[in-house]
């Protein structure tokens, strides 16, 4: 078993939100005590509804935002302070693929220049070597030199996302954070980009954090899955086991809504209401106002993320507490 390349320990991030010019300031706990690790060559899928803290977690892991508490370790070393030589060396090994490829690219520059930009920033190779590297990168994402001479606006959405991927691979990183990388693409193009990511991961030995609300895509590419709800992880496990036997009521609802061969629509669990306001987090388990199985303890006591098997953790009183035993007995 390979060692973890990325280790995230109890990270938290709180923002201050003000209602109106003279309104009262309110603390918003975007990420609250999140921990996980990703072994070399594996993909961890981070899933949850919008506002659950997935993207903030990804930015903290990359060192783009500092955590208020907790620690991120990369290849056994703590993340260096932003702007330092050590931080730049780490960042060359860690790259991000954004949700909106057009927004991630400069519309005024041909895409070959943008693919070369990371090489220029980190001073990798001579100018001639960088030009050769750009052509290699374009071919690796199944594009040609002709595509490199175009501007982003002249490319399709799928081609633009391939350019973003080529740019992310320019410095030969070990780790990619993919933040909703296919959500802006048509379904048929999504499959092509996900297959390309999987192929490149196998060829290059990449480690990935794949952030998405689309469980169908996460199931296809992830080894491990972590489910987030309102800033906290509520369930983790191997992708096969978690999708086959979801334990947390929130995970069960997500999986039931994800298209799968042979699944009948009658089995779908429909949650009532919208996710709570992060600035007004419910007491106890944050999911209890929407949970069809909630008991009195859920309203007052926050469940800890506890092991229920060798590679499975769940934060739910009905799964890890005495209530689980009585429910099994019944």
C-alpha positions in Angstrom: 0.0 0.0 0.0 1.5 3.4 -1.0 2.0 6.2 1.5 -0.3 9.2 1.5 0.8 12.0 -0.7 -1.7 14.4 0.8 -2.7 14.4 4.4 -5.4 16.8 5.7 -5.8 17.1 9.4 -8.8 18.8 11.1 -8.7 21.9 8.8 -11.3 24.7 9.4 -12.0 27.9 7.6 -14.4 30.6 8.8 -15.5 33.7 6.9 -17.2 36.8 8.3 -20.5 37.8 6.6 -22.1 41.2 7.2 -25.8 41.8 6.4 -26.0 45.2 4.8 -23.7 48.2 5.4 -24.4 48.5 9.1 -25.6 44.9 9.7 -24.3 42.5 12.3 -21.3 40.4 11.4 -21.9 36.6 11.3 -19.4 33.8 11.3 -19.8 31.3 8.4 -18.0 28.0 9.1 -17.3 27.0 5.5 -15.0 24.1 6.5 -15.2 22.7 10.0 -12.7 20.0 11.2 -12.2 18.2 7.8 -9.7 15.4 7.7 -8.7 12.9 5.0 -5.7 11.5 3.2 -5.0 10.5 -0.4 -2.5 7.8 -1.3 -0.1 8.2 -4.3 -1.8 7.3 -7.5 -5.4 7.4 -6.1 -8.3 9.7 -6.5 -10.5 10.9 -3.7 -13.9 12.1 -4.8 -15.3 14.9 -2.6 -19.1 15.2 -3.1 -22.0 17.2 -1.7 -24.5 19.9 -2.5 -23.5 23.5 -3.4 -22.4 25.3 -0.3 -21.1 22.3 1.5 -17.5 23.6 1.5 -16.0 21.4 -1.2 -14.3 24.1 -3.2 -13.0 25.9 -0.1 -11.4 22.6 1.0 -9.7 22.2 -2.4 -8.3 25.7 -2.2 -6.9 25.1 1.3 -5.4 21.8 0.2 -3.6 23.7 -2.6 -2.4 26.4 -0.3 -4.4 29.1 -2.1 -6.2 29.9 1.2 -4.8 29.3 4.7 -6.8 27.3 7.2 -7.8 28.9 10.4 -7.0 25.6 12.2 -5.6 22.3 11.2 -2.8 21.3 8.9 -2.2 20.1 5.3 0.9 18.0 4.6 2.2 17.3 1.1 4.5 14.4 0.6 5.2 14.3 4.3 6.0 18.0 4.7 3.7 20.8 6.0 2.6 23.3 3.4 5.1 26.1 3.2 4.2 29.8 3.7 2.7 31.4 0.6 5.2 33.3 -1.5 8.3 31.5 -0.3 10.7 29.6 -2.4 9.5 26.3 -0.7 5.9 27.2 -1.4 6.6 27.8 -5.1 8.4 24.4 -5.3 5.4 22.7 -3.8 3.0 24.5 -6.0 4.8 23.3 -9.1 3.9 19.8 -8.0 0.3 20.7 -7.3 -2.1 22.1 -9.9 -5.8 22.9 -10.2 -8.4 22.3 -12.9 -11.3 24.8 -12.7 -15.0 24.4 -13.4 -15.2 27.1 -16.1 -12.5 26.6 -18.7 -13.3 29.8 -20.6 -13.1 31.8 -17.3 -9.7 30.1 -16.5 -8.2 31.1 -19.9 -7.2 34.6 -21.1 -9.3 35.3 -24.2 -6.6 37.7 -25.5 -3.8 35.0 -25.8 -3.6 32.0 -28.1 -3.8 28.8 -26.0 -0.3 27.6 -26.7 1.1 30.7 -24.9 -1.2 29.9 -22.0 0.0 26.3 -21.9 3.6 27.5 -21.8 2.9 30.0 -19.0 3.6 27.7 -16.1 6.9 26.7 -17.6 7.8 30.4 -17.9 6.8 31.1 -14.4 8.9 28.3 -12.9 11.8 28.7 -15.3 11.6 25.2 -16.6 13.8 24.5 -19.6 15.1 26.7 -22.4 12.7 28.5 -24.7 13.1 25.8 -27.4 12.5 23.1 -24.8 9.4 24.8 -23.6 8.0 25.0 -27.1 8.6 21.3 -27.6 7.0 20.6 -24.2 3.9 22.6 -25.3 3.4 20.4 -28.3 3.8 17.3 -26.2 1.2 18.6 -23.8 -1.3 19.4 -26.6 -0.8 15.8 -28.0 -1.3 14.3 -24.5 -4.8 15.9 -24.3 -5.6 14.8 -27.9 -5.2 18.2 -29.5 -2.9 19.4 -32.3 -0.5 22.3 -32.9 -3.3 23.9 -34.9 -5.5 24.1 -31.8 -2.6 25.8 -30.0 -2.6 28.7 -32.4 -6.3 29.5 -31.7 -7.8 31.8 -29.1 -10.0 30.3 -26.4 -13.2 31.7 -28.0 -12.6 29.7 -31.2 -12.6 26.4 -29.3 -15.4 24.2 -28.0 -16.0 23.8 -24.3 -14.5 20.3 -24.3 -11.4 21.6 -26.2 -11.0 24.5 -23.8 -11.1 22.1 -20.8 -8.4 20.0 -22.5 -6.3 23.1 -22.8 -6.8 23.8 -19.1 -5.7 20.2 -18.3 -2.6 20.5 -20.6 -1.6 23.7 -18.8 -2.1 22.0 -15.4 0.2 19.2 -16.5 2.9 21.5 -17.8 5.1 21.3 -14.7 4.7 17.5 -14.4 2.7 17.8 -11.1 2.1 14.9 -8.8 -1.2 16.1 -7.6 -4.3 17.6 -9.2 -7.3 19.3 -7.6 -10.2 19.1 -10.1 -13.0 21.5 -9.0 -16.1 20.5 -10.9 -14.0 20.0 -14.0 -16.8 18.7 -16.2 -20.0 20.3 -14.8 -20.0 23.0 -17.5 -19.8 20.5 -20.4 -22.4 18.5 -22.3 -22.8 14.9 -21.0 -21.1 13.3 -24.0 -18.1 15.6 -23.7 -18.0 15.0 -19.9 -17.4 11.3 -20.5 -14.5 12.1 -22.9 -12.8 14.4 -20.5 -13.2 12.0 -17.5 -11.9 9.1 -19.6 -8.9 11.4 -20.6 -8.3 12.2 -16.9 -8.3 8.5 -16.0 -5.9 7.6 -18.9 -3.5 10.4 -17.9 -3.7 9.4 -14.3 -2.7 5.8 -15.2 0.1 7.0 -17.5 1.6 9.6 -15.2 0.8 8.2 -11.8 -1.2 11.3 -10.8 -2.9 11.7 -7.5 -6.2 13.6 -7.6 -8.8 15.3 -5.4 -11.9 15.3 -7.6 -14.6 17.7 -6.4 -18.1 17.3 -7.8 -21.8 17.2 -7.0 -22.3 14.6 -9.8 -22.1 11.2 -8.2 -22.2 9.5 -11.6 -18.9 11.1 -12.5 -17.3 10.6 -9.1 -18.2 6.9 -9.2 -16.4 6.5 -12.5 -13.1 8.1 -11.5 -12.7 7.8 -7.7 -11.1 5.2 -5.5 -12.2 6.7 -2.3 -15.3 9.0 -1.7 -15.8 11.6 1.0 -19.3 13.1 1.4 -19.6 16.6 2.8 -22.6 18.4 4.3 -22.4 22.0 5.6 -18.7 22.1 6.1 -18.2 18.6 7.6 -17.5 15.1 6.2 -20.3 12.8 7.1 -19.2 9.6 5.4 -16.1 8.2 3.8 -15.3 4.8 2.2 -14.1 3.1 -0.9 -16.2 4.1 -4.0 -17.5 0.6 -4.6 -18.6 0.0 -1.0 -20.0 3.5 -0.4 -22.2 3.5 -3.5 -23.3 -0.1 -2.9 -24.0 0.3 0.8 -24.4 4.0 1.8 -24.8 4.4 5.6 -25.5 8.0 6.4 -29.0 9.2 5.5 -27.6 12.0 3.5 -25.4 9.7 1.4 -28.3 7.4 0.9 -30.4 10.3 -0.5 -27.5 11.3 -2.8 -26.9 7.8 -4.1 -30.7 7.2 -4.6 -30.8 10.3 -6.9 -27.8 9.2 -8.9 -28.7 7.4 -12.2 -27.6 3.8 -12.2 -28.4 0.8 -14.3 -31.3 -1.2 -12.8 -32.3 1.3 -10.2 -36.0 2.0 -10.0 -37.2 5.6 -9.5 -39.5 4.4 -6.7 -36.3 3.9 -4.6 -35.3 7.5 -4.7 -35.2 9.4 -1.4 -36.4 12.9 -1.7 -35.1 15.3 0.9 -37.4 18.0 2.2 -36.3 21.7 2.2 -33.0 23.2 1.2 -29.6 23.0 2.9 -29.5 25.2 6.0 -27.8 28.6 5.9 -24.1 28.1 6.9 -24.4 31.3 9.0 -27.2 29.7 11.0 -26.0 26.1 11.4 -28.6 23.9 13.2 -27.7 22.5 16.5 -26.6 18.9 16.9 -26.4 17.1 13.5 -26.7 19.8 10.8 -28.6 17.3 8.7 -31.4 16.6 11.2 -33.9 19.2 9.9 -34.0 17.3 6.5 -33.4 13.8 7.8 -36.4 11.4 7.7 -34.8 9.2 10.4 -33.8 11.9 12.9 -34.3 11.3 16.6 -34.1 13.6 19.6 -30.4 13.0 20.1 -29.7 14.3 16.6 -31.1 17.7 17.5 -28.8 18.2 20.5 -25.6 16.2 19.9 -23.1 16.5 17.1 -22.2 13.0 15.9 -18.5 12.3 15.5 -17.0 10.7 12.4 -16.4 7.2 13.6 -15.1 4.0 12.0 -17.7 1.3 11.2 -15.3 -0.9 9.2 -11.6 -1.0 8.3 -12.0 1.6 5.5 -15.3 3.2 6.4 -16.3 6.2 8.6 -19.7 7.6 9.2 -20.9 10.5 11.3 -24.4 9.4 12.4 -26.0 8.4 15.7 -28.2 5.9 13.9 -25.1 4.1 12.5 -22.5 4.4 15.2 -24.4 4.9 18.5 -26.6 2.6 20.6 -29.5 3.5 18.4 -27.9 1.5 15.6 -27.8 -1.7 17.8 -31.5 -1.3 18.7 -32.4 -0.6 15.1 -30.5 -3.7 13.9 -32.2 -5.8 16.6 -35.6 -4.6 15.5 
